Amino acid sequence: MAAGAAVRGGAGTGLDVGTTPSLTGVAATAYLALQAGKTAAALRAASRAPAPVEPAAAAVAKVVVVQPILSGDPGLEDALRDNLLSLAGARFVWLVDEDDVEGRRVVDRIGPAPRLEARLCPAAPDGVNPKLAKLQPALEDCADDEILLVLDDDTRLPRASLGALLGGLERATLATGLPAYLRGRTPWARLVEQFVDNNAALTYLPMAPVTINGMCWAIRVADLRALGGFTPLLRHLTDDLAVAGAVQRAGGTICQTASPQWITTTVETPGHYVRLLHRWMLFAHLLLRRQPVGSFAAISVLHGIHPNLLWAVLVGSARRRRLGPLAALLTGRWLLLRLVQRRVYGRSLHAPVPSLASELLQPVHLGHGAVQRTIRWRSRTYRVRADDDFSPVRSRR
């Protein structure tokens, strides 16, 4: 009778027996402890990263901004124009597919600009990364004393963030940026932006770089040529992982800056959202497969366990009808995300409901990436067997 009363009392107070914490409380505590640890590590790394500064005009003049362009996003023209203004003085090379009629129209509308060259690129052969296939010819026309800056066509790089990248090249072979999303218009866009904004600083900053942010990175042309350029990497699907691996195998180093570049991607439909997250998660699986056991375990624990702990607290709180652990978790999570975002990005990017939904959906996307090996990448569909083994999927008529 006494034991039964103790158990019933524990159920009402959040304790299993006596003063033993409930599993829900333990999960909430573990979640916040991990989040606090990652936040502290990210802030420490950010404090040691190259400062965002206004670069000298002479330094900017040595930068070649290479942008592979593919139409399909309504924000493409605005993003390209913004970079021409913010990075004025740099040389721009825009790489457009020969069969991308709308992409060519966008480039023509922007028109001639100082130090801007638009190039038409043939379709990449089967089994060749289309982005790297565009970059290699652009590299061949660069001078050894120039700096190659690879920038995605949906990405805006502030001038001060360029200064941080150039500062990173003073201490490393390659410098890479930190992605952050501007607010989207649709619920699906908001899920994507919260996935990136809640994870980028806590993932890229604390860890010794195992890859780079493929949306924005810079390297001296002479150093890239010493690696063989892009030619040895053409058969790799994940260009960011391939470039990072080439640098590290040659004994080079990577500097992860803490200065953001801002991304706008139009995500209109749930199908587009699912395809985008699926591709990212499949690429994450390819990354993990190349890591040593220790790194694999560390990445899995530090960055894969959070959504499961969140689910445990949510389900446990609902079953026990006690909201205390869940409220504590959500409050602590909000405060920690707000802290790191304000320190790193200069403002809070946290949107509570999309942020929570995005994290709860991560295990679903991770499982999808593990079992479905066919990805849709803008206008192309690939069957992926390994990072260096992929082939296009032909549509049936």
C-alpha positions as CSV (number, residue, x, y, z in Angstrom):
1,M,0.0,0.0,0.0
2,A,2.8,2.4,1.0
3,A,4.8,1.5,-2.1
4,G,1.7,2.0,-4.3
5,A,1.1,5.4,-2.7
6,A,4.7,6.3,-3.3
7,V,4.5,5.4,-7.0
8,R,1.2,7.2,-7.4
9,G,2.7,10.2,-5.6
10,G,5.7,10.0,-7.9
11,A,3.5,10.0,-11.0
12,G,1.8,13.2,-9.8
13,T,5.0,15.0,-9.0
14,G,7.2,14.0,-11.9
15,L,9.1,11.5,-9.9
16,D,9.1,7.8,-10.6
17,V,9.8,6.5,-7.1
18,G,10.6,8.6,-4.1
19,T,13.0,11.3,-5.3
20,T,14.2,9.6,-8.5
21,P,13.8,11.9,-11.5
22,S,11.4,10.9,-14.2
23,L,12.7,9.8,-17.6
24,T,11.1,12.9,-19.1
25,G,13.0,15.1,-16.7
26,V,16.2,13.3,-17.4
27,A,15.7,13.7,-21.1
28,A,15.0,17.4,-20.7
29,T,18.1,17.9,-18.6
30,A,20.3,16.0,-21.1
31,Y,18.9,18.1,-23.9
32,L,19.7,21.4,-22.2
33,A,23.1,20.2,-21.1
34,L,24.1,19.2,-24.6
35,Q,22.6,22.4,-26.0
36,A,24.5,24.5,-23.5
37,G,27.7,22.7,-24.2
38,K,27.4,23.2,-27.9
39,T,26.5,26.9,-27.4
40,A,29.6,27.5,-25.2
41,A,31.8,25.7,-27.8
42,A,30.3,27.7,-30.7
43,L,30.7,31.1,-28.9
44,R,34.3,30.2,-28.0
45,A,35.1,29.3,-31.6
46,A,33.4,32.5,-32.8
47,S,35.5,34.6,-30.5
48,R,38.6,33.1,-32.2
49,A,37.4,33.4,-35.8
50,P,38.7,36.1,-38.1
51,A,36.9,39.4,-37.5
52,P,34.4,40.8,-40.0
53,V,36.2,43.9,-41.4
54,E,36.0,46.1,-44.4
55,P,38.6,44.7,-46.7
56,A,41.0,47.0,-48.5
57,A,40.2,47.9,-52.1
58,A,43.4,46.3,-53.3
59,A,42.5,43.0,-51.6
60,V,39.0,43.0,-53.1
61,A,40.5,43.6,-56.6
62,K,42.3,40.3,-56.3
63,V,39.0,38.3,-55.6
64,V,37.3,36.4,-58.4
65,V,33.7,35.7,-57.4
66,V,32.7,32.6,-59.3
67,Q,28.9,31.9,-59.3
68,P,27.4,28.8,-61.0
69,I,23.9,30.0,-62.0
70,L,20.8,27.9,-62.5
71,S,17.4,29.5,-62.9
72,G,14.3,28.4,-61.1
73,D,14.3,30.6,-58.0
74,P,12.4,34.0,-58.2
75,G,15.0,35.6,-56.0
76,L,17.9,34.8,-58.3
77,E,18.1,38.3,-60.0
78,D,18.0,40.2,-56.7
79,A,20.7,38.0,-55.1
80,L,23.0,38.5,-58.1
81,R,22.5,42.3,-58.1
82,D,23.1,42.5,-54.3
83,N,26.5,40.8,-54.6
84,L,27.5,43.1,-57.5
85,L,26.9,46.0,-55.1
86,S,28.2,44.7,-51.9
87,L,31.4,43.2,-53.4
88,A,32.1,46.1,-55.8
89,G,35.7,46.0,-57.0
90,A,35.9,42.2,-57.2
91,R,35.9,40.4,-60.6
92,F,32.7,38.3,-61.2
93,V,32.3,35.3,-63.4
94,W,28.8,34.0,-63.9
95,L,28.5,30.4,-65.2
96,V,25.2,29.7,-67.0
97,D,24.1,26.5,-68.6
98,E,23.7,26.8,-72.4
99,D,20.2,25.3,-72.2
100,D,19.1,27.5,-69.3
101,V,17.0,30.0,-71.2
102,E,15.7,31.8,-68.1
103,G,19.1,32.0,-66.5
104,R,20.4,33.7,-69.7
105,R,17.5,36.1,-69.6
106,V,18.3,37.0,-65.9
107,V,21.9,37.7,-66.8
108,D,21.0,39.8,-69.8
109,R,18.5,41.9,-67.7
110,I,21.3,42.7,-65.3
111,G,23.4,43.8,-68.2
112,P,27.0,44.7,-68.5
113,A,28.7,45.7,-65.3
114,P,32.3,46.5,-64.4
115,R,34.5,43.4,-64.1
116,L,31.6,41.1,-64.9
117,E,31.8,38.2,-67.3
118,A,29.0,35.8,-68.1
119,R,29.9,32.4,-69.6
120,L,27.8,29.8,-71.2
121,C,28.6,26.2,-70.1
122,P,27.8,22.9,-71.9
123,A,25.9,20.2,-70.0
124,A,28.1,18.1,-67.8
125,P,28.7,14.5,-68.9
126,D,27.0,11.7,-67.0
127,G,28.7,10.9,-63.7
128,V,30.3,14.4,-63.5
129,N,29.3,17.0,-60.9
130,P,27.7,19.8,-62.9
131,K,28.8,22.5,-60.5
132,L,32.5,21.4,-60.5
133,A,32.3,21.0,-64.3
134,K,31.5,24.7,-64.5
135,L,34.1,25.8,-62.0
136,Q,37.1,24.1,-63.6
137,P,37.2,26.2,-66.9
138,A,36.7,29.4,-64.7
139,L,39.7,28.4,-62.6
140,E,41.9,28.0,-65.8
141,D,41.5,31.7,-66.6
142,C,42.5,32.9,-63.1
143,A,45.9,34.3,-62.2
144,D,48.0,32.6,-59.5
145,D,47.9,35.7,-57.3
146,E,44.1,35.9,-57.3
147,I,41.7,34.5,-54.8
148,L,38.8,32.3,-56.0
149,L,35.6,32.8,-54.1
150,V,32.9,30.3,-54.9
151,L,29.4,31.7,-54.1
152,D,26.1,30.0,-54.7
153,D,23.6,32.0,-56.8
154,D,21.1,32.3,-53.9
155,T,23.7,33.6,-51.4
156,R,24.4,37.2,-50.5
157,L,27.9,37.9,-49.0
158,P,28.3,41.1,-47.0
159,R,31.5,43.0,-47.6
160,A,32.6,42.6,-44.0
161,S,32.1,38.8,-44.3
162,L,34.4,38.9,-47.3
163,G,36.9,40.6,-45.1
164,A,36.6,37.7,-42.6
165,L,37.2,35.2,-45.4
166,L,40.3,37.0,-46.5
167,G,41.5,37.1,-42.9
168,G,40.9,33.3,-42.7
169,L,43.2,32.8,-45.7
170,E,46.0,34.4,-43.7
171,R,45.9,31.5,-41.3
172,A,44.6,28.6,-43.5
173,T,44.6,27.1,-47.0
174,L,40.8,27.6,-47.4
175,A,38.3,29.8,-45.6
176,T,34.6,29.0,-45.5
177,G,31.5,31.0,-44.5
178,L,28.7,30.5,-42.1
179,P,25.2,30.2,-43.7
180,A,22.1,32.0,-42.4
181,Y,18.7,32.3,-44.0
182,L,16.6,35.4,-44.5
183,R,12.9,35.0,-43.6
184,G,10.9,33.1,-46.2
185,R,7.4,33.7,-47.4
186,T,5.9,30.2,-47.0
187,P,5.7,27.7,-44.1
188,W,7.9,25.4,-46.0
189,A,10.6,28.1,-46.5
190,R,10.4,28.8,-42.8
191,L,11.0,25.2,-41.9
192,V,14.1,25.2,-44.1
193,E,15.4,28.5,-42.7
194,Q,14.9,27.3,-39.1
195,F,16.7,24.1,-39.8
196,V,19.8,26.0,-41.0
197,D,19.6,28.9,-38.6
198,N,19.2,26.6,-35.5
199,N,22.0,24.3,-36.5
200,A,24.7,26.0,-38.6
201,A,26.5,27.9,-35.9
202,L,26.3,25.0,-33.4
203,T,27.5,22.5,-36.1
204,Y,30.1,24.3,-38.1
205,L,31.8,26.4,-35.4
206,P,32.6,24.0,-32.6
207,M,34.1,21.1,-34.6
208,A,37.4,21.0,-36.3
209,P,36.2,21.3,-40.0
210,V,35.4,18.0,-41.5
211,T,33.8,19.7,-44.5
212,I,33.1,23.2,-45.8
213,N,30.0,25.2,-46.4
214,G,29.7,24.8,-50.2
215,M,27.6,27.9,-50.5
216,C,30.6,30.2,-49.8
217,W,34.3,29.4,-49.6
218,A,37.5,31.0,-50.7
219,I,41.0,29.8,-51.6
220,R,44.1,31.2,-53.3
221,V,44.2,30.2,-56.9
222,A,47.9,29.0,-56.6
223,D,46.9,26.7,-53.7
224,L,43.9,25.3,-55.6
225,R,46.1,24.6,-58.6
226,A,48.6,22.9,-56.4
227,L,45.8,20.5,-55.5
228,G,45.2,19.8,-59.2
229,G,42.2,22.2,-59.4
230,F,38.8,20.7,-59.7
231,T,39.6,18.1,-62.3
232,P,40.4,15.3,-59.8
233,L,37.1,15.9,-58.1
234,L,34.7,16.0,-61.0
235,R,33.3,12.5,-60.2
236,H,32.3,13.5,-56.7
237,L,28.6,14.5,-56.2
238,T,29.2,16.5,-53.0
239,D,31.5,19.2,-54.1
240,D,32.0,20.7,-50.6
241,L,33.1,17.4,-49.1
242,A,35.3,16.7,-52.1
243,V,37.1,20.1,-51.9
244,A,37.5,19.8,-48.1
245,G,39.0,16.3,-48.5
246,A,41.4,17.4,-51.2
247,V,42.7,20.2,-49.0
248,Q,43.1,18.0,-45.9
249,R,44.8,15.1,-47.8
250,A,47.4,17.6,-49.1
251,G,48.1,18.7,-45.5
252,G,46.2,22.0,-45.8
253,T,43.9,23.5,-43.2
254,I,40.4,25.0,-43.2
255,C,39.3,28.1,-41.4
256,Q,35.7,28.3,-40.4
257,T,34.7,31.9,-40.2
258,A,31.9,33.1,-37.9
259,S,30.7,35.9,-40.3
260,P,27.4,35.1,-42.1
261,Q,26.4,35.0,-45.6
262,W,22.6,35.4,-46.1
263,I,20.6,32.9,-48.2
264,T,17.2,33.2,-49.8
265,T,15.7,30.1,-51.3
266,T,12.0,30.1,-52.5
267,V,10.3,26.9,-51.1
268,E,6.7,27.0,-52.4
269,T,5.5,23.5,-51.8
270,P,5.8,20.6,-49.3
271,G,7.3,18.5,-52.1
272,H,10.1,21.1,-52.7
273,Y,10.8,21.2,-48.9
274,V,11.0,17.4,-48.7
275,R,13.3,17.1,-51.7
276,L,15.6,19.8,-50.3
277,L,15.9,18.2,-46.8
278,H,16.3,14.8,-48.3
279,R,19.2,15.9,-50.4
280,W,20.9,17.5,-47.4
281,M,20.4,14.4,-45.3
282,L,21.7,12.1,-47.9
283,F,24.8,14.3,-48.2
284,A,25.1,14.1,-44.4
285,H,25.1,10.3,-44.6
286,L,27.9,10.5,-47.3
287,L,29.9,12.7,-44.9
288,L,29.5,10.4,-41.9
289,R,30.5,7.3,-43.9
290,R,33.9,8.9,-44.5
291,Q,34.6,9.7,-40.9
292,P,36.7,7.6,-38.4
293,V,34.8,5.8,-35.8
294,G,35.5,8.4,-33.1
295,S,34.4,11.3,-35.2
296,F,31.3,9.4,-36.4
297,A,30.3,8.8,-32.8
298,A,30.9,12.4,-31.7
299,I,28.9,13.8,-34.6
300,S,26.1,11.4,-34.0
301,V,25.9,12.2,-30.3
302,L,26.4,15.9,-30.5
303,H,24.2,16.6,-33.5
304,G,21.9,13.6,-33.9
305,I,20.5,13.0,-30.4
306,H,18.8,16.3,-29.8
307,P,15.6,15.7,-31.8
308,N,15.2,12.3,-30.2
309,L,15.5,13.8,-26.7
310,L,13.0,16.5,-27.7
311,W,10.5,13.8,-28.9
312,A,11.1,11.9,-25.6
313,V,10.2,15.0,-23.5
314,L,7.2,15.9,-25.7
315,V,5.7,12.4,-25.6
316,G,6.5,12.0,-21.9
317,S,4.9,15.3,-21.0
318,A,1.8,14.4,-22.9
319,R,1.5,10.9,-21.4
320,R,2.1,12.2,-17.8
321,R,0.1,15.4,-18.4
322,R,2.9,17.4,-16.8
323,L,4.3,20.3,-18.8
324,G,7.1,21.3,-16.4
325,P,10.0,19.5,-18.2
326,L,8.7,20.5,-21.6
327,A,8.3,24.1,-20.6
328,A,11.8,24.2,-19.1
329,L,13.3,22.6,-22.2
330,L,11.5,25.0,-24.6
331,T,12.5,28.0,-22.5
332,G,16.1,27.0,-22.2
333,R,16.3,26.1,-25.9
334,W,14.9,29.5,-26.9
335,L,17.3,31.4,-24.6
336,L,20.4,29.4,-25.8
337,L,19.5,29.7,-29.5
338,R,18.8,33.4,-29.1
339,L,22.1,33.9,-27.3
340,V,24.2,32.2,-30.0
341,Q,22.4,33.8,-32.9
342,R,22.6,37.3,-31.5
343,R,26.3,36.9,-30.8
344,V,27.1,35.3,-34.2
345,Y,24.6,36.8,-36.6
346,G,24.0,40.1,-34.8
347,R,20.3,39.3,-34.3
348,S,17.9,36.5,-33.2
349,L,16.7,34.4,-36.1
350,H,14.6,32.1,-33.9
351,A,10.9,31.5,-34.8
352,P,9.5,29.3,-32.0
353,V,6.9,27.2,-33.9
354,P,8.8,26.6,-37.1
355,S,11.9,26.0,-35.1
356,L,10.3,23.3,-33.0
357,A,8.6,21.7,-36.0
358,S,11.9,21.7,-37.9
359,E,13.7,19.9,-35.2
360,L,11.0,17.3,-34.6
361,L,11.0,16.5,-38.3
362,Q,14.8,15.9,-38.5
363,P,14.7,12.2,-37.6
364,V,12.1,11.6,-40.4
365,H,14.4,13.4,-42.9
366,L,17.4,11.6,-41.7
367,G,15.7,8.2,-42.1
368,H,14.5,9.3,-45.6
369,G,18.1,10.1,-46.6
370,A,19.3,6.8,-45.3
371,V,16.9,4.6,-47.4
372,Q,16.1,6.7,-50.5
373,R,19.2,7.1,-52.7
374,T,17.6,9.0,-55.5
375,I,17.8,12.8,-55.2
376,R,16.3,15.6,-57.2
377,W,18.8,18.5,-57.6
378,R,17.0,21.4,-59.3
379,S,16.6,20.2,-62.9
380,R,18.4,16.9,-62.5
381,T,17.7,13.6,-60.9
382,Y,20.5,11.3,-59.7
383,R,20.8,7.8,-58.3
384,V,23.5,7.9,-55.6
385,R,25.5,4.9,-54.6
386,A,28.4,6.7,-53.1
387,D,29.9,10.2,-53.2
388,D,31.9,9.3,-56.3
389,D,29.4,6.9,-57.8
390,F,26.2,8.5,-59.1
391,S,24.3,8.5,-62.4
392,P,21.4,10.5,-63.8
393,V,18.0,9.0,-63.8
394,R,16.3,9.3,-67.2
395,S,12.7,10.2,-67.2
396,R,10.3,7.7,-68.9
397,R,8.0,8.9,-71.6
